Amino acid sequence: MSFLQILWFILIGVLFSGFFFLDGFDYGVGMAVVTLAHNEKERTQIIETIGPVWDGNEVWLITAGGAMFASFPFWYATLFSGYYLILLLILVGLIIRGVSFEFRKQSPNYKKPFWDNMLALGSFMAPFFLGVMFISMIKGMPIDAAGNMSAQFFDYFNWFSIIGGIALTLLTYLHGLNYITLKTKGVMSARAQNYAHALYWALYVGEVIFALLLIFQTDFLQVHPILTWICLALIVGFSVAAHVSTFRNAQGAAFTFSGLTLVSLVALIFCGLFPRVMISSISSNFDLMIQTASSSNYTLVVMTIATVILVPCILAYTIWAYWIFRKRIEMPRIGEVSK
């Protein structure tokens, strides 16, 4: 196993971490449109918090998929063919979210609630099915010696993967609530903070159940016991830190810690997988390994050079965009779409 192979495995993990940190609160905000807001003005206020940034955040998912295709084509082939229907549902959720922003903006008032519901539905579908995909993947899927996956319904949907999907959805929802608290003024900020206070207790229960299932349903503790415990401790620790921050009205800290909780979850998955990229439930001899699933050394070198040049530019643009739209969103006035 070469340095570049390990580097690109880590970089893909970093890309997914960036995706969940940034697009995670988008999903939470989308779900909050129908669960937090009480009227049209409040829903508009919530949507305006992510209006300028939501589409840019989704680029992280596209980049992660593209990086996987280029650096680990055998991983990409097995994952995307085996999870074709799950990925289709994720894509449908993303499409629903995307079109709901524009159609809502152009629709008369009596049609806006429909698009609000579509936004919430799409924002629920994406994290839930992503959670189902990643958690079923670390549990192990029926992959044969040729790298082909022949999975049945209960390989995808079992207690572990469903709990994982619910936990990830709840994490993104809380991340979105913390973002709304940070980005709005007045009653919406206070209400989002109050919702977060209550929901963190439910999250703790979900994290305990998830940790127990992880211990008994995966081989993570046998393969990487220290890293697994560290990642689990970080997930719980960052959740508690975010919860405490909401009580202290430290809004920026609460948002940061809830995002780091999602990053820690990605770290747990990638640390547990290493040095594998896919786990076979048929035989450990059929596991897809980093060494055998990667592209040639020349391809990895070219990708590394391009990444060193382009990533700083992308990060600079992202930071600039968030700086430009850093102001809090107020309640729209009568006759206005936004302030």
Secondary structure, DSSP 8 states (H G I E B T S, - for coil): --HHHHHHHHHHHHHHHHHHHHHHHHHHHHHHHHHT--SHHHHHHHHHHHTTTHHHHTHHHHHHHHHHHHH-HHHHHHHHHHTHHHHHHHHHHHHHHHHHHHHHHHS-GGGHHHHHHHHHHHHHHHHHHHHHHHHHHHH-B-B-TTS-B---HHHHSSHHHHHHHHHHHHHHHHHHHHHHHHHB-THHHHHHHHHHHHHHHHHHHHHHHHHHHHHHHSSHHHH-HHHHHHHHHHHHHHHHHHHHHHHTT-HHHHHHHHHHHHHHHHHHHHHHHTTEEE-BSS-GGG-EEHHHHS--HHHHHHHHHHHHHHHHHHHHHHHHHHHHT-S-B----TT-S--
